[in-house]
């Protein structure tokens, strides 16, 4: 029985790989000077891309449109179910070229996929399962297959969003999977994200998880969430947005001049450096030596 299961899983992943390669070969230009990204996400994509990313892009003289298909806490399995049933289950939020956000309720995944000429579509797992490789292997190929069959442009590329570990002491019930230990959760997340990214279908890994972990090595410490798992509304969210900016535009965020109103100058420096180091080294923590308390 175990052998059959393993063969079946390998078959699914092989199909997943072949679909990705054939689509890349077809090629159709989306290059109009505007970067359009769509996240198939949950509250962690809300934390990462709905605040600050547009402003970072504007400060860097980049044009961007940001879409987020939002269901709080949604795992990949729920997205698969919604896709199969073409369910109007999403709050579809979009930040347009002028920076204004709109939201439409009761939207379908199929509708959002053709709403814009998306350069990138992002996938992520629900946070409790973010370090569970088997959960990705079960559902991500199915969701990827649906997306690739419903997009308007076969040149669209794909992002894997590596999310962050919970704060130590987090009350989230999913933390028990990792023995309520942040380092255990972080290690599982980076190992899983590396293995999934190596399937070969993703063009970009956005290492928000490593960016947050890098930032925790600063004098601020383990204070980057507002409830133990969702990011702090100010400097926490800024760290994740900085990781997205550098990963998307392949340009160092360290010199970007945007600073959110409630983020201090030093907090901004920490966020940018944490994100920059994460994009350079996405699967391990870089200690921010320049942002330690004086001894």
Secondary structure, 3 states (H helix, E strand, C coil): CHHHHHHHHHHHHHHHHHHHHHHHHHCCCCCCCEEEEEEEECHHHHHHHCCCHHHHHHHCCCEEEEEEEECCCCCHHHHHHHHHHCCCCEEEEEECCCCCEEEEEEECHHHHHCCCCCCEEEECCCHHHCCCHHHHHHHHHHHHHHHHHHCCCCCCEEEEEECCCCCCCCCCHHHHHHCCCHHHHHHHHHHHHHHHHCCCCCCEEEEHHHHHHHHHCCCCCCCCECCCCCECCCHHHHHHHHHHHHHHHCCCCCCCCCCCCCCCHHHHHHHHHHHHHHHHCCCCCCCCHHHCCCC
